[in-house]
Amino acid sequence: MTTDRAPAESDPAESDVAILQEVAGRILSRTWGDNFHSGYWESEDDISPNEIAQWRMNDVMIKKLGVSRGQRVLDVGAGVGAPAFQLAEQTGATVVGVAITRSHVEEMRRRARQRGLDHLVSAELVDALAMPYPDDSFDAAWVVESFINIDRAPGLRAIARVLKPGGRLLFTDVLQPTRPVADTDEARAEMLDTMEMGQLPTREQYLRWVRDAGFVDVEMIDITAHTRSTGERIAAGIREHYDTLVAELGPEGAEILEQMMTSIEVEYVLTTARLPEAGAASS
């Protein structure tokens, strides 16, 4: 599948989103862990530590993605690499992590060398909407909560371009909840603005974007109940380190801290899909 490439920014690391991710990453590293995504708890009675829940989420995604040794995976918005390392270690697949936050790319490279995984895991400063890779470069891709800060429809098309025929996609993201919520419109708008997030899509909108990008066999699973503890636990970690973080990050960081302690209600989904095999008609 071939589509036009979007023009690359002169330096994606100077964007507002990259700056936000730099600050948010520092907060999460201090208060949550090196997996910059939600944890997965088996039930309401599950009291697993944060780190166990994070690795469990990675394990769920790895099993759903279904890659193996010798295959090449694109990790869009790779953070400092924790999910990519687990993916490479468990499957033997090669992982290329892309991000627009320079410090995250540098840290991911350092950790790959430290863990002896630099033969399998690499990190590159790349805008997901302007990827320099040729068509049909990857066997699979995953996007772990990174669509929060990426224009979703063109992002899906950009990923489809670099996947091989039959290539698999997995992403986790947040949607507008279908149940009534207690959040005010003002609170939701403030959260989305501060965290550089676009409007939350509905399930129907998202499914249309995925299919319009050429993907088939789309499965979207609501795992909100398994991830709900994440917001509460991140907030507790921030409260514990709040004064130190404010002193370190300044007024702009304080605004992000406040939003990360007062998360809005969302529906959290894990989605898998694939491109048609070569010569097959999409459905």
N, C-alpha and C positions, 0 to 999 in steps of 0.2 A: 504494500500500500504506500503510495507516494503523495505527500501533500507539500505545499509551500512551507518553507522554514520561516519563522518569524525573525525579524532582525534582532541581533543580539545587542544588549546594552554594552556600553564601553567598559563598564565595570559593575557587574551585578551586585558585588559586595557593598556598593555604596547606596543601594536602594533602601527605602524605608523598611521593607520587609526584612532585609538582611540585618539591619540594625536592631529591629525588634527581636529577631531570632537570636542574635548575640546576647541580648539582655535576658530573654526568656531562658536560653540555654544555661546561663550562669545561675539563674534562680533554680532551675530544675536540678542541676548538678549538685547544688547545695542542699536542697530540700526533698528531693524525690529519688534521683538516681540517674544513671547514664543512658537509660532508655527513655527518650523524650516522647513517650506515648502512654496511653492508658494501660493499667494492669487488668488482669483477668482473674476473677474470683469464681470458684465453682458454684457457690450458693451464698445466700444471705448469712449463713452460719460460718462461712469460710473466713478465718482470721489470719490467713497467710500474710507474712511480711510483704512490704511493698516490692522488694527485689524479686521475691518468688513469683508474685503476681505478674510482674513485668516480663520475666523470662517465660512464664506460662503463656502469656499473650504471644510472644515470639514463636513459641512451639506450636501454638494453634495455627498461626499464619504460615509457618514453614510446612506443616502437614497439608494445609489447604493449597499452597502454591504448587507443591509436588515436583520440585526440580531435583536433579541428580548430578553426580560428578561429571565434569566436562561441559556442563551447560553454563551459559552466561546470563547473569541477572542484573538488571538495572534497578538501583535503589534510589528513588527520587525523593530528595529531602532527607539525606541520610543521617543528619545530626552528627554526633561524634562516633557513630559506627556500631553501637552495641548490637542492634538487630542484625546488621550485616555480618558481624563476626559470628554470631550464633548460627546464622544461615549457612555460612561457609563451613564452619566446623561440623555441623550436623549432616551436611549433604555433599560436601566437596565441590560445590558449584563455585564458579568465579563470580564475584560481585563488584560492580562498578557503582560507587556511591557518588551522587551529584548533589551539590548544595550551593547556595549563594552566600553563605556566611564563611568568610575566610578562615576565622579561627577554628570553626568546626572542621573544615577540610584539613587544615594543618594538624589538628588534634587526632582526627581519624587516621591520617597517615602515620603519625607517631605511634598510635596504639596498635596499628596493624604490624608495624615493625617490631614493637615490643612483644607482641603475642606470637610472632613468627608466622603471621598470616599475610604478609605483603605479597606473597606469590599468588594469593587468591583474592585479596581485597584491596581495592584502590579507591582513591577519593579525588574528585575533580571539581574545580570551581566552575560550575556550569548553570546557566539559567534553563530550567525545565522547558520553557517555551521557545528556546532557541538552541537546542542541543546540536552539537557539531557532528554527531555520529551519522554514518551512512544509513540508508534504509536497510531493514532486515539485519540489524546488528546484534539483537539480543533474543534469547529463548524465552525470557520471562521478565516481568517487571513488578515491583511492588511499591506502593505509595502509602506509607504508614502515617496517617493523619496530616500529611503535607499538603493535601488539596485544600486544607483550611486557608492557606496563604497563596494558592495558585488559582488562576482563573480556570475553572474545572473543564469546561467544554473544549477550549483550545489545548489544555493540558492533556486531556485524553487523546485528542487527535495527534499531538506531538509524540506521545508514547506509542500509539498505534503505528506511526511511521517507522520507528526504530525497532519494532518487534518483527520477528520472522513470521511467515505464515504459520498458523497454528500456535503462535506465541501466547503465553498465559499472562494474565494481569490479576493482581490482588491489591485491593486498597481498603483502608479503614478511614471512615470519615463521619461527620456529624450532619444530621438532617433536622429540618423542622419537626418537632414532635407532633404526633397525631393526637396525643392526649392533651387535655387542658393543662396549662402551666400557670404557676404563680408569678412568673416574671412580668414586669411591666414592659411596655414597648420602649420606654426611655432607657431602662436598664439594659435591655437587649441591644439597643442601638449603640449605647456607650461601650459595651463589651466588644461588639463587632468592630467599632471604629478603633478603639485602643489596641486591639490585638491584630489589626490589619486583615480582618476577615471579611469576605464578601457575604452577601445575604445567604442564610442557610437555605439550601434547596429542599424541595419536597422530594419524596421517593420517586414520584412520577417524572419530575424534571430530570433527576439524576439518571434514571433508567433510559430516558430518551437520549441524553448526552452520550451514555456508554454505547448505545446501539448506533447512534449517528456516527460515532468514531469508527464503526466497523466491527465491533465486538459482538460475539454470539454466546450462547449458553451462559447467560448472565444469572448469577445467583446472589441475591442481596439478603443477608441474614441480620436480623436485629439482635445485637448482643448487649443492649443497654443494661440489662439486669446484671450482667457479668462485669461491667466496667464502672458501675455507678459509684463505687467507693473511691475511685481515683480522685475526684474533686475534693472530697472531704479530707483525704489524706494529704494531698498537696497543700491544701489550706492549713492543715495542722502543722506541716513542716515549715511553711512560710511564717506562721505565727511564732514558732520556736526561734527562728533566725531573723525575725523582722527588723529589729533595730540595726543589726549588723549589715543586713542587705540594704536598708535605706541609706546608711552611711556610705556604703560602697558604691551604690548605683545612682544616688542623687534623686531629685524630684521626678524626673521622667521614669526612672526605675520604680519609684514608689507608686506611680499611677498603674504600672503594669502589675506590681505586687497586689494592689487592691483588687484589680480585675481577676487575677488568678485565685484570689481568696473568695470571690463571690461569683462562681461560675453559673451560667444560665442553664436551663433545662434543655436537653437535646435528645435526639434519638441517635444512638451510636450503631453504625452498621459495618459489617465486614462483607465485602463484595468480591466475587471472583468472576472472571470472564475469559474468553480466548478469542483470537482472530481465526477466521476460517482457514482451513488448509489451502495450499496453493491449488487453484483451479476450482475450488468449491464456491458455491453461491452462498452469500450470507443470508441469514433468516431473521 
